[in-house]
Amino acid sequence: MNERTQEAAQIALELRSRKLFEGSVERLDMRVRSRLARARHAALDEAASVQRRPWLFQFRIWTPAAGGVTAAVLLGAALWFGSPAGNHAITAAEQPGLEDLEIVATSEEGSGDAMEMLQNDLDFYDFADKATSSGPAV
């Protein structure tokens, strides 16, 4: 109900304002009206004659692109120089040696492959599992 009252008051204000404006325009003499009309037409002609920049060079077209390029540069710099908390790269001394991997991967000619060697010691793995999962040794 309150909204309808406000809308009615706004409509009444608009009607009264329009009547007052039209009354003030009618009270102007013809010389002032003519000058205002000529000034309006001159302004419209001037606005039409000004060359507008092509849409490609307008500022609003390039704003999102500039934001994307800035974000990409910041991300690239962060990845290139590392994180600000410190360098988390593994040094050569911390990397596992290739020799260790070669020992595990290769087997002697007479003993078969590495998986077969591991399957031969099932009793040992069973013993080790029971020893680690049981309570204190008796």
Buried (B, 14 or more C-beta within 10 A) or exposed (E): EEEEEEEEEEEEEEEEEEEEEEEEEEEEEEEEEEEEEEEEEEEEEEEEEEEEEEEEEEEEEEEEEEEEEEEEEEEEEEEEEEEEEEEEEEEEEEEEEEEEEEEEEEBEEEEEEEEEEEEEEEEEEEEEEEEEEEEEEE
